[in-house]
Amino acid sequence: MTQPSASAITPQIVADHGFSPEEYERVLHAMGREPNITELGIFSVMWSEHCSYKSSRLHLKKLPTTGPQVICGPGENAGVVDIGDGQAAIFKMESHNHPSYIEPYQGAATGVGGILRDVFTMGARPIANLNALRFGRPDHPRMRHLISGVVSGIGGYGNCVGVPTVGGEVNFHPAYDGNILVNAMTVGIADTDKIFYSAASGVGNPIVYVGSKTGRDGIHGATMASADFGEDSEAKRPTVQVGDPFTEKLLIEACLELMASDAIVAIQDMGAAGLTSSSVEMASKGGVGIELDMDAVPCRETGMTPYEMMLSESQERMLMVLKPGREDFAEAIFRKWELDFAVIGRVTETGHMVLTWQGETVADIPLAPLADEAPLYDRPHVPTPKRAPLADVPESGGVGADLLRLMASPDIASRRWIWEQYDHMVGADTVQRPGGDAAVVRVHGTPKGLAMTTDCTPRYCFADPVEGGRQAVAEAWRNLTAVGATPLAVTNCLNFANPQRPEIMGQIVGCLEGMSEACIALDFPIVSGNVSLYNESKATGGGSAILPTPAIGAIGLLADWTKSATIAFKSAGETIALIGETRGHLGQSLWLREIAGREDGPPPPVDLATERANGDMVRTLIQSGAVSAVHDVSDGGLLVAIAEMALAGNIGAELTLLDGAGPAFGEDQARYLVTLPAGVPLPEGATAIGVTGGESVAGVPLADLRTAHEGFFPTLMGRAALG
């Protein structure tokens, strides 16, 4: 197939590639001529929202990204933090939202595969996966299909590749009916002197393609991920990539084996926009040019054009710059692991990307306009109006009855049906399994543990983006603290709707403002992340904009993993103490939504100084061995947290009277529950609220609570609980 000529570039083709008329004028100015179809396609994906962050870059610069623990902040494949003893944790979170709505199994599976590559391309062995999922109404006609496919895809890929899935979160809301969210996170470990970066260097150095062959799957995936959904979303199935976890496992081992040598100059995975983004990013970061021979690209389909090869998002592929003369050595490793290996180009001094095919130059593009000079917009934004204080709060019909309903509700019910489909023990280093405040994974061969969590409360962010942004970071910090870890750093996945709507852009700006304040106050820098915009649906039966969902992934360090705390009550007769102040804030609470059928009022305020003081106290208590169980208080408030601790330990609680819905179910922040064995004095500032023991909580038998808590997902999915 020959390349279309420049004259084939019509206004319709320009529009189909996602350009505004003004952006296409910028392309013409950058090129000094009309582009051909391959050049237009390359500009299209590199200038897409998904790759260029053109609506968010301006505001992302406000986030704190440095600290004594930070080895590498945003700008590389993943963030890197020091965990001592010459070791580093490397981690990142990314979205695969649109693909997962169109084809849930492959969308979720390739989301896991992509985030794994972001981590091991920097030299880390992946040790854990997490996820953050948002679905629409449980009774929506598509939701069972979407839940089943997403969970199967995450489990199918992670289980086969041999990396444990140890944690995550799931929320439901009608705003996600037509646009679910699938955010995947991976954490890995590397030696600090063996971290690999992506900047190409060394004129004449060979550029090498490794991994799977290139197919036609995923073409235009990046541009599809930068547009909202219309009636034709099903027609976009060809833009969803297909993953092979067994090949990914081989790729991990081959890359790590080569990384043990001195052969690699730079390395980059082929993620969104495939060969285009990987080659452009490597060359632009290194300030060099790149020349690729498209005839040398391994293809699995016949007749593929340079346009298709450059835009394909086929999975399990990497691009490397090698030291000269090391090609045969590297090829032997990849052939041993039964992977493709091809020298497809070289580093040049031109500052251009030049593609040749069948003896002709089919693309010649200056690199600066593709990367550093991509469009940057300061889009108009309006702040979200403040919510009026909650008025005429309804009375509780009885805290026991309300507790039972909340424990069975979609956002609080046990996720066991989900996480039992994941292998969370492979590798034999998982110390705390799913179901607690944070997962804990042992750093193999050391006494250290890494705690990890994903958190966000979208209903808070919708009601007040600044407060919601603060709370998302604060809750992640609390969850790490609650297992005894010192919080280290944050990755994020910023999921929002159409940034060209000023009210949506206001949500983005507000959430980033709140996140920044919290990260600064808690010494909790953001070292990596991802932005996913245009999460809207015009499809029949779908909602409009999603709730603003700035998902936070975070890690913390335990010097001794054996001293980590868990949520389960350990024995009867222990004092249950509350750290933090209860004011009974019911605005935007789950109690208000699930019991009273209302979503109004402001979210609970976040006092960052109090968060820090209370968290530091809890960590000290854990490290001293003074407390036997710890749980932070969040969704559903105090009584739900107590019920979760009781169910985890199969021990009830005899409580001081919780008078009314506010004290029982208010979602005031900066609070923790701890249990104190007999003889341990009450910590200063803590309040005793009860004693462990018995077989009920608030008069509700544990058996009834367990039935309610465990029943939601098996009932929804129409199958028996696993295990």
N, C-alpha and C positions, 0 to 999 in steps of 0.2 A: 504493500500500500504506500503510495507516495504521499509526501506532506502537502497539505493544501497550501496554496500560495497566499500572499498577504491580501490579495483582493478578495479572498474567501472570508475575511473578517468583517462580518456585517454587524450593524448595531444590535441585532437580535443575539448573535453569538456573543458579543461583548456583555450584554445583559444576562445571558444564560450563565456566564462565568462569574456573575456576582459583582460586576463593576458598576459603580455609578458613572454617569457621564464625566464628572469631574475627575474621578480616579482614572478613567481611561485616558483622559488628556494628560495626566501625570505619567502614564505608561508611555505615551507618544513622546513626551518631553524627555523621559529617561533614555529611551531607545534612540531618539533622533530620527525615527522612521516608524512605519507600521510594523507591529510584530507579526510573525507567523503564528499558526495555531499552537505549536509547541511552546513558543515563548509566551503567548497569551495564557496558556494553561499554567505555566510556571509562575507568572505574576499572580494569577488568580488564587492559587493555593497559598503562596507566600504572603499575599495581602489579605487573605481571609481573616476574619475575626479570630478563628481558632488558632492560627499561626502567628499573627502579627500583634494581637491584643490592642488593636488600634483604638478601641473605645475605652480601654481600662489602663493602658500603660501609664498615662499621666497620673492617675490616682494611686496606682500600685507603688509608685515611687515614695509615697508617704509612709509605707510600712517599715517598721524597724527590722533590719536584716543582719545586724552584726552583734557580736558579743564574744567574750573570751573563749567560749566553747565552739564558736563557729569556724569551721575550716573552709567551707565554701557555701555561699549563699545563693540566692536566685540567679539564674542565667545559665546554669549547667543543666544536665539531665536530671539531677536530683540534688538535694541539700546534703551537706556533710557536717557532722558535729563530732567533737572529740569526746570519747568516753574513757580516756585514760589507758595507760599500759600500752601505748603505741597503737591503739585501736580506734576506729571511727565507726559511727552509725551513719548510714546513707539511706535517705528515705524521701518519698514523694507520694503525692496523691493526684489522681487525674480523673477526668470524666469520660464516660462513654454513654452519654444519655440518648442522643438521637438514634445511634445504631441499636441500642437495647430496646427502644420502643418499636423499631421496625422489625427486628429479628432478635428477640430477647436472649436466646441461648448464645448465639455467636457474638452478639453485641457485648454481652457481659463477659464471655470467655476471652474475647480479644482485648477487652479492657484490662483484664488481669494480665494477659500476656504482655501488653504494652507497658504497663507499669513495672512489671518484672524486668523488662529490658532496660528501662530508664535507670534502674538501680544496679544491675550487674554490668552495664556498660561502663560504669565508673570504677569497676574493680571489686565490687562487693558480692559476697555470696548471700542471696536472699534468705532470710530466716523466718519471715512472717508476712502474711497478707491480712489486710482488713478491708472493710467496705462500708459505705454509707449509702443506703437505698431509700428512695421515696416513691411511694405508690399512691394511686388515687383512691377513690372510694372502694372499700372491699367488695361491695356488691355491684361495682361497675362491670358490664358484660365482658370486658377484655382483661380484667385485673387478674383473675386466676391464671390465665394463660401467661401473662407478663411475669407474675411472681414465680410461677413454676419454671419458666424459661430462664429468668435471670439467676435464680438460686441454683438451678442445674448447671448453668454456664459457668458460674463462679466456682462451684464445687468440681465440675468436670475438668476445668483447666488446672485449678490449683492442686487438686488431688493428684492428677496425673503427672504434673511437673515436680511434685514432691516438696512443695512449700506449704507449711500449715496455714490455714485460715483461722486466725485466733480471736477475732473480734469484729465489731461493727455496730451499726444501728439501722433501724427501720422505722419510718414514719408513714402515716397515711393521711391524705387530705384531698378533697375534691379538686384542688388546684393542680394536682398532678395527674388528673384523669387522662389527659391527652398528651402528656409529656413527663414520663417517669424520669427519675434520676438514678444513675448507677455510677458511683464514685468508688474507685479502687485505690488502695494504698499498699505499698510494699516497703518493708524495712530490711536492710542488709547490713552486714558487718564486713569491714575491710581493714587492712593494716594502713596506718597513716602514711607510710612511705610507698604504698602501692595503690594510689588513687589515680584514676585516668580521666583525662579531660578531652574536650572535643575540638580544640583549636588546631587546625591543620598548619603545618609548617614544613619548610625544607623544599625549595623549588626542585622539581624533578622526582620527588619521592612518589612511590607508587600508591595509588588508591585502589583498595581491595574491597570487593563485595563478598560477603560470606552469609551462609545460612540457607534459607529456602529459595526456590526459584520465584521469579516474578510472574504474577498472573494478572487477570483483569479485575480481580476483586478489589473493592475499596476505592476505585477511581472516583475522584470528586468527593471522597469522604470528608476532607477538611472543609470544603465549601458547603457540603450538606450540613455539617455540624455548625455552620455559621448562618443558618437560616431557620426561620420558624417552620412549623409543620402546616401543610395545607391538606386538601382532600386527597392528594396523590402520594401520601407518605408510603403506602404499600409499594408504589412503583419505584421507590428508592432502595429496594432490597439489594440491587447490584452494588450499591455503594457501601454495603456492610462487609467487612473483611471476614475471612474464615480462618480460624486458628487451629494449630496442631501442637498441643502441649508436649507431646513426645519429642518433636523436633526442637521445641524450646529448651527442653531439658538437655538435649545434646549440645545446643548452642551455648547454654550456660557453661557446661563443662569444657567445651572447646575454647571459649573465650577466656575463662579463668586459667586454663592451661597455658594459653599463649601469653596471658598477662603475667605469668610467673617468669617470663623471659624479658629481654630488653628490646623486643622487636617492634613494639607499637609506639608510634608517635602521637596519634590521636584516634579516637574511636567515638562513634555516634550510632545510636540505633535508628532504624527507619520506622518512625511512628507516623503521626499525621503528616500527610503530603509525601510520605515515602522517600524515594531517592532524591526528590527535589529538596525537601527541607533538610535532610541529613547532609547533603553535599553543600547546599548554600550556607547552612549554619557553620559547618566546619571551616569553609573557606573564609567566610566573613569574619568569624571570630579570630582567625589567624591572620587576617589582612592580606590574603594571597588570592590567587586565581585557581581555577580548577578546569581541567579538560577531561571529558568522559567520552569513551568509545561505546556507543550504544549497541554496536554489534557484539560486544563482549558481555553484555548483561545476560545472566542466565534467565531464560524465559521458559515457562511451562506451557505456554499456548503459542500457536503458530501465528505468524503475521502480525506480531505486536509492533506498533509504531513507537517512535521516541516519545510522543505525547502520552501514550498509555504506560510506557515503562516509567516515565518520570512521575506520573501521578498515581500509579498503583499504590495501594496500601496493603499489599500482601504481607502476611505476618512472618515473624521469625527471621528477620533479615538485619544485618549490621553493615556499616561502612567503616573502613579503617584506613588510616595512613600508616604505612610501614616504613621502617628504615630501609634504605636501599640494600639490596642483596639478601633480604630476609624473606623474600617471597616463597622460596622453596621450603624453607623451614616452617613457615606459617601454613602453607598449603598441606604439608604432611599431617599437621595436627587436625585440620578441618576434614581432610579426606578420611583420617582414622575414625572420626566421629560421624562419618557418612553425610557430610554437609557439603553444599556447593562452595566453591572458592574460585574467584576470578579476579584477575587484575583488569580493572575497567577504566583506568585513567591515571593522571598524574597531577601533582601540584604545579602550578605555574606562577609567574610573577605578574600576570596581566591584570589582575583584579576583575576578570570576567569569568563567567561560566560559559564554556564552549562545548557544544555537543556535536559529535560527528556520527554519521550513519551512512552506510553504503557508499563511502568515499566522499560524502558531501558534509559541509557544515550545516546543521539543521537548527542550531540555536547559538546565539552569541549575545549574552546579556551582561551588562555591568552589574556587579554584585551589590554595590552599595545601595542602589534603589530597591533591590529585592529585600534587603534585611534592615539595616540601620535607618534607611530613609523611607521605610514603609509609612503609609498614612498614619497620622496621629491626630485624634479628634478630642477636643474639649467639648463634649456634647452638652447641650443645655440640660440643667437638672433642677428639680424643685424638691425641697425637703418634704418628707412625709409629715402631714399634720399630726400634732400631738393628740393622743386620745384623751378624752375626758375621764376623770376618775370614775370608777365603777359605782353605779348608783343602784338602789333597790336590790341589793344582793338577796337572792332567794334563800330561804331557810333549808338546811339539810333535813331530809326525811329520816335521818338516822345515820350516824357515821358508819356503823357496821354494814348497813345495806349499801351505802354509797361506796364503801371500800370494796365490796364484792363486785359491784358493777365496774369500778375502775380497774380492778385487777384483770377483768375479762376484756377490757377495751383494747382496740387495735394498737394504740401507741404504748401500752404498758404490758400487755400480755406477753407471756414467755416466748422467746424466739427459739426455743429448743428445736422445734420442727425444722427451722432453717439451719442452725449450726450443727445439728447432728448429720446433715448431709455433707458437711465439710470435714476433711481430715485435719483436725486441729492438733494432732499429736505426732505427726510424721516429723522425723528428726530428733524426737525424744527430748527436746529442750523446752517444751511448753510447760510452764510452772503453774500459771493460772489460765484456765480454759475460759471460753465465752460464758457470759452470765454474771460476771462481776462488774466492778467499776472500770477496770482496765485489764487487758491481758498482760501477762508477764512471761517473757521468754528468756531463758538462761543464755548468757553469752558463753558458747561452748568452750569447755576447758578452763573456765574461770569461775570465781564465786559471784560475778556480777550478773545482774538481770536488767533487761530492758522492758520497761512498761510502755504500753501503747494504747491509744484510744482514738475514736472518731466521735465528734460531737457537733451538734447544732440544734437550735430550737427555732425552726422557721416561723412559727406563729408569733414569736417575740419579734423577730426581724421584720415581719410584715407590719406589726403594730407600731414599732419604733426601731428603725434600722440601727441607729447608734447604740441604743441599749441592747438590742439583739446581737450586734457585733461584739460588744463587750462580753455579753453572757456566753456566747459560743466559746470564746477563748477561756473565760473564767471556768466554765464547766469542764473543759478539757484539762485545765490545770488542776482542778479539784479531783477529777477522776484519777489522774496520775498520783496526786498526793495521797488519795485514799488507800492506795496499795503500798504506800511508803516510799514512792520514788521521788527523786528531785527532778522537777520538770526541766527539760533541756531546750526544746525548740519545737516549732510548729511548721507543718505544711498545710496548704489549704486547697480547696476546690470551690471556686466562687461561681455558684450557679444562679443565674438571673435571667430575666426575660429580655425583651427588646430594648437595647440601650438608646435607641432613637426616640423612645417615649420619655419625656422629661421626668415623669414620676418614677419610672423604672431606673433611670440613671440616678435619680435622687436616692433610691434604695441602695444602689451600688456605692455611691459616695458615702452615705451614712454608715453602712455596715463596715466599710473600710476604715472610717474614722473611729468607730467603736473598737474594732479589732486592734487598730494601732495603739489606742490608749491603753487597752488591756495588756497588750504585749510589752509595752514600755513599763507599765506599773509592775508587772510580774516577772520582768527580766526573761522574757519568753519569745525570742526573736523568730521571725518567719524566714525559713531558709529555702523554701521551694513552694511550688504551687501551680495552679492551673485555673484558667478562666473559661467558663462555658456560658455563652450568652445566647439570646434568641430562643430560650426555652419557653416557647408558647405553642399553642395549637389552635388551628382554625378547623380542625377535622370535626366531623359530625360526632356529637357526644362528648367531645373533649372540652376541657376548660379553656380559659384564655391564658393568662400569665401564671407561671408557677409562683409559689411564695418565694421571696428572696431566701436563698439557702447557701450561705457561706460556710460550707462544711469545713470543720477543723480536724486535721489529723495531728497528733502530737505524741512525742516520746519523752520518757524520763528514765533516769538511771538509778538503780539500786546497787549499792556497793556490795550487798550480801543478799542474794535472792531468797535465802531461807528466812529472812526477816520481813518478807512481804506480808501485808495484811489482807484478809478476805472479808466478805460481807456476812458470812454465816455465823449465827449465834453458836457459841461453842459448848455451853453448858447452862443448866438452870441455876438461878440464884445470883446471876451477875447483874450489876447495875447498868441500866440503859441511860446514857447521858447524851444530851444535845449540846453541841458547840455551835454558837451562832444565835442570832436573835430571830424569834418568830413574831411577825406582825400580822400574819394571816392574809397575805396578799393574794387575792383571787383573780385579779385581772389577767386575762389570757391563760388562765390555768386550765389544765385538763378537766378538773372537777367542773368548772363553769361550762366547758364545752360538752362533756359527756353526760353530766347530770342535769344541768340547767338548759342545755341546748343553745348556749350563747358563746359568741367569740367577740367579746368587747372589753373595754378598759385598757389601760396601759400595761405593759409587761412589768415584772418585778424589777425595781432598780438594782443596779450592781454597784456596790461600794468596793472599789478595787483595793483600797487600803485595808479594809476589813477582810476581804478575800485573802490577801497576803498574810495578815496576822493570824487568822484562823487556820489557814493551811499550814503555815510554819509550825503552829502549835500541834496540829495533828501529826505532822511528820515526826516531830520530836517525841511524841507519845508512842508512835509505832516503833521508832528506832530504840527507845528505852525499854520496850517490852511491856509497857504499862497497860495496853489495851489488847483485848482478845479478838475484837471484830470492829471493822470500820466501814461506813457506807456514806457516800455523799447524798444530800437530799436534793432532788431535782423534780422531774415530772411526777405529778400526783402528790407531792408534798410529803410531810412527815409520816403519815400513817401508811402510805404506800411503801416508803422506804423501810419502815419497821416490818411490814408484811413480807417484803422481799428478803430481809435478813432472817426472819422466822422460817420461811419456806426453805431457804438455803441450808439452815441448820436443823430443820424439822423440830424446832423448839418454839413454843408460843411466847407471848409477852403479856405481862400484867402491867397496865399503863395507868399513870395518873390521868384523871379525866381530861380528855381533849374536847373542850366545850365548843361544838359547832364546826362548820365547814372550814372557816378561816384557819384556826389552829391545826386542824387535822389535815387539810388538803391545800393550804396556801403554799405558794411556790417561792417564798422568800429565799434569797441567795446566800451564799457564804456559810452554808450550814453542813454539819457532819453529825452522824450518829456514831457513838462508840460504846462498846461494852467494857466494863471494868470488873475483873475478878474480885472476889471477896477480899477485903483488906486494902485494896488500892484506893487511895483518896481521890475525891472528885477533882479534876483539873480546875484551876482557877478560871472563873468565867463560865464554866459548864453548868448545865442544869440537869439534875436527875429527873427523868420522866417516867421511870418504871423499872421493872425487874424481869429478866428472862425466866421463862418457865410456863408450864401449862401446855394446853393443846389448842389455844385460840389466840386471836388478835382482835381487840375491840369487840369481843363477844362472838366473833365468827370462827368456827372451827377451822383448823389448818387444812383439814381434808377438803372442806368446801372452797377455801381460798385456792388450794392447789388445782382442784377441778376447774375453777373459773380461769385461773392463770394459764394453765397448760392447754386449755381447750380451744382457744381462738383459732390458731393456725390449722390444726388438724381438721376442725370443723369447716373452716373456710375452704381448705383445699380438698375436702371430701375424701380424706384418707386417714388412716390411723396414725398416731404418733409413732415416729421411728424409735427403734430400740425397745 
